Structure formats: structure tokens, C-alpha cells
Amino acid sequence: MNDLRSLEIMDTTLRDGEQTSGVSFNSEEKLGVAKLLLQSLKVDRIEVASARVSEGEFQAVKRITKWAEENDCLDKIEVLGFIDGTASLDWIHASGARVVNLLSKGSLKHLKGQLKKSPGQHVQDIKDAVTYASNLGIKVNLYLEDWSNGMISSRDYVWYLMDELQHENIQRFMLPDTLGILNQVQSFDFCYACRERYPKLHLDFHAHNDYDLAVANVYSSILAGMNGIHTTVNGLGERAGNAPLASVIGVINDHLSRKINVDENKINIVSKIVETFSGIRIPRNKPLVGENVFTQTCGVHADGDSKDGLYFNRLMPERFGRERKYALGKTSGKANIKKNLEELGITLEEETMKLVTQRVIELGDKKEVVTIDDLPYIVSDVLNQTMDEMPIQIKHYSLSLSKGMRPFVSINLEVNGKMYEGTSSGDGQYDAFMNAIWSIYDKLGRNRPILTDYLVRIPPGGKSDALVEAFIAWNYKGKEFKTRGLDPDQIEAAIKATLRMLNLIEQHDNVLAGQLSDNNK
């Protein structure tokens, strides 16, 4: 077995991933994701839909296949079809697709329970479908649905099915763990048995994650000699989902000697876009694409990284379009805090650094979330600068909302002891508020940040009077940072987050200006 041969990645985010509860991509989103997967991420194939689902699905496939034909990648577009006479194949042909992933029964239990046919009848139905597809110019891949149970309880049936079909015009035999029941030992044994019995067939493995073993099972299947692997972006899929593309790529590149075409540097971008389109948030600790996975929390780790990269591994964040960060909490040491302060352009005396470190640890003990954006406030607090002495204060504001009229805001803003007034309307109350702020900043000739993300959250089961957390992401002079506001009122929470942003920028610029002045003395 040559472990250096190439391995195909087939991504089924747009078909199997869309079976995630509550997920439905529109045609524009499907086309956008298809382009990203094939052109940017460079997966080998994508499964984009199931035949005969709806008119909307049909139109989405037509858009994708039209684009694919224009870009010479039509053979990379695959559609799930069923053994239903000619109905699915006619639907696929009319959609412009030219590859069907034909769903057959890979276990005797499924065959008898659902189709109530004999193995011989089922084989003949498959052969008829393959012949009809070939006459339409459609290539056939064959899913053996419930193959994992078939290998456990009816292996003779699996062998009969594949023996009868191995010389048919079938491009790939796809072996799914449909119910996610396998462990990594079974995955290796079953895939190896198929590989040994059918050395000339192209075999794909399709994992589900019901026991959280999908990536481990993919690893075992590759060791056993599979030619292709199925994934979804962010592990989307029915029940517990499918094998997540990011993790699979990381494992293949770092633990297996198989050549793949995927550009891992694009994984994070595609992941975030699918997160947005699907509405399914990526867990913070999701490997490779989660917000926290390249964040060191322990101060010892940060110290080791500073000295000789002692806590680095092969999963360097830059590979995936990410960057390493250092979290703040009760396990933080001076090294963590120093690295974060360096990001802000702030340097402190040794004694002040000790006091700031102690304050961060105290907050961590209370389970307070401490972020890099909190550091200037902690530093100011340590230096006996209270919130009332912050350089920018919102003294008064009035929000007006009337039916049929644009929201209107009037605001009094104190900047370094001087009072300024701004008024503006907007598309919403917060938009009007920001427009009023920027009207003052424009008069003062000050730079403004760009709002890049806005998230409002209430506790699960929260009532209408529950506290609201507003998280706002900003970009200022190429630096990304987030601020948080907490209040029973959503707009008030957003205003508090905005006030924190204004003061962070003011402090940041003042610190840099002071350092520049000291350097010029």
C-alpha cells in the first residue's frame, strides 16, 4: 500500500450539512459556499443537494452547475439521488448536474426494513439505474447506506452487493457510517477488509460524529487505504454532525502521509462564512476554527513561548489564517499580561506590572471575563484613575423613536473636559446614536474605528427584563478588538460597549503619544 498517494476530499456541507436541525441555505448562499469550497479552499468534490427535494433546491443546483460548467469544474458537483426508477436521475439531468451519488442499501436490515426486496432485486435495480444514468451522460458514485451496520451484522450481504456491482460503470463506492456507531478499531478493520477484497475500486469513507469519534474514524479509514474522505465545514450534519473539515485536514497534514489539494490557510475564512449562513455558532473550543483554540491561558505557557516557543506545536495558527493570543484570568502570569500590553503598545514599570497582575488574578477568581480590552481599565484602576476621570464621558443623551419616522438622537459628549453636542438620525436607534457621536468626532478631526460585528445575548430562558450583553467588534488602524456592555436595555448595553471603545482608543493613542514624546526628549 502506497501511503503517499493522493487523497480526495469530498465536502458535503451543502447536502448532508444542511440536514442540521434549523439549517437551510438559500440558492445565493449555496452558490457562494460552492465557489469558496472549490476555488478558495480547493476541495476535490462537493455534494450540493438531494434530488427531488423542492423547486428551490432545483433552482439552486441549476445556478451551481451553470457556474461550474463555465469554470470547467462540473464533474466536481455531485447530487444525492435515489433508486426510484428514473425520477431522481431525470431531476439531476434537468438541473445540469452530471454526477449522482446513488443511495443504495448497505445493510440487509435496511434493505428488508425499508425496501422489502431481496438482495438480487436490489442489485438489479441498481444496475438499471447505472445504465440509465450512463445513457444520460451522468457519472455514478454509489452510497452503501448503513454500511457500518452491514459490516457488523450482514457482511455476506455487503460482499454480495459489491461483488455484483464492482464491474459496473460506478466511479466510487462510498462507505458511510450512517448512524455514527463505529469506533476507530472497527473503522480500520472494516475499511481494510474492503480495501483488501477490492484493491482496484475507489473507496470513500463517510463518518458521523454520534460518539465524537468521527475524526478518529476518518484517521483509521485513511490508514486502511481509503481513496476519499467526506467532510462538512464546522462538522455540520444530522444529529451530532459529520467529520469537521478543519480537523480532518489538520490530522491528514500532520499525522498521515497522504497528498491533498486543500489550502488550509483558507479554512478559517470559509468556516466563518458558513457559520454566518447556517446560523450555527462555532463553539469557542472547536479545534482549529474556535475562537479560543490558539489562545494560551496559563502564564507558564506564555513565559515558555517568549523564551523558546516551548509550548508551540505543529498547529501554528498562521497555517489556518489565525494568530496566537494570550488570555487573561486567574492562571495568568506577568508573561501573559505583558504580551497583551505589548499588543496595546503599553509598557509598565515592574511594580505596576505586579499590581496589574494581581488585579487580573483577583478578577479571574471571581470568574470575571478578563480580556485584552479590559487591560487599560485595569491599568487605570491600579494607577488610581476612576471611571469618572476617564477622558471621554457621555453626559446626556436623548433617543426619539416614532412610528413612520427615522429614530433621532441628541447627545452631550465630554472629551478631555470639554463638552460637545451632536444630533443625528439613523436607520435605527443605535445607528442614530453612532451618527451623532461621529458628527462630533468629525468636527474634532478624530479618527473613527470600523464596526465589524455586533452580537446581543441574553441568558437562556431570560425574561424581557433580563440583563443584555452587547458584544461589539471594532477595527482601529488595522487592529481588531471587542468591547462589552451590560444593561437591562439593549441600546444602553450597546452604548456602554461603545463608550468603552471610545476610551480604549483615547487611552491607546495617548499612551503612544506619550511614548513618542519621551523618545524625542
Summary of the structure (lengths in Angstrom):
residues: 521
radius of gyration: 28.6
end to end distance: 70.0
largest distance: 91.7
contacts: 1732
relative contact order: 0.07
helix: 47%
strand: 20%
